[in-house]
């Protein structure tokens, strides 16, 4: 049974979390299913938190531990999480002994990870699984989608087309969500890098120039770079969603554009009928 809204409860002052899909099977085991499109540094920590919350929210005061049901995370990644292991794409992680991995302490917490690009490269997949991976990785490629013949995937694509019928609302929601997520992630990363760079520069310049000044300059520079990187990511994703392809010259202009230009281009996406209309002349 798919749980409403895909949300776990939260404590009064706790952190609210939202999953892609939250499912309970006939045995009441909880499945947390997530598709991770972008590489994010805190993803492993976030995944552990999801699983722990799924377990801790099951019992109320006075209930015994016999009521606990397994929490199983299923994460489909659009990038390689373990590039140092090129021959393995499917991972099953559980509470096991380090010296004797065959001994599992308890099946209460499990995490299944599939690195989709790596799985596609390795090949040898059942046709059904290959069709789902192609759908998840190449959904913006119209030609690739037409080659999929697996009926459940075709049905899913039809449902998505129906849900996406309201173009204006869909683009407004997509623009808002992508902007918030990408800018927040990029700013966090850039701020951390800026602090590190500022600290290094401050130490090199010595006490007379001030350690604090070096840190502050690094933070400001990192935040500016973060905003620009977030807008570049958002603009590329919006263009791919609307036009399916970004010509190489346009990609180059986006990569070198300043913050103001990126903001102006982003505002033009919804009204543009052709991608060339946005980039015919420099702004």
Helices and strands as residue ranges (DSSP letters): G 4-6, E 21-24, E 30-36, H 43-56, G 65-67, E 71-77, E 90-96, E 104-115, H 116-122, H 127-137, H 142-146, H 151-163, H 167-205, H 211-243, H 248-256, H 259-268, H 275-278
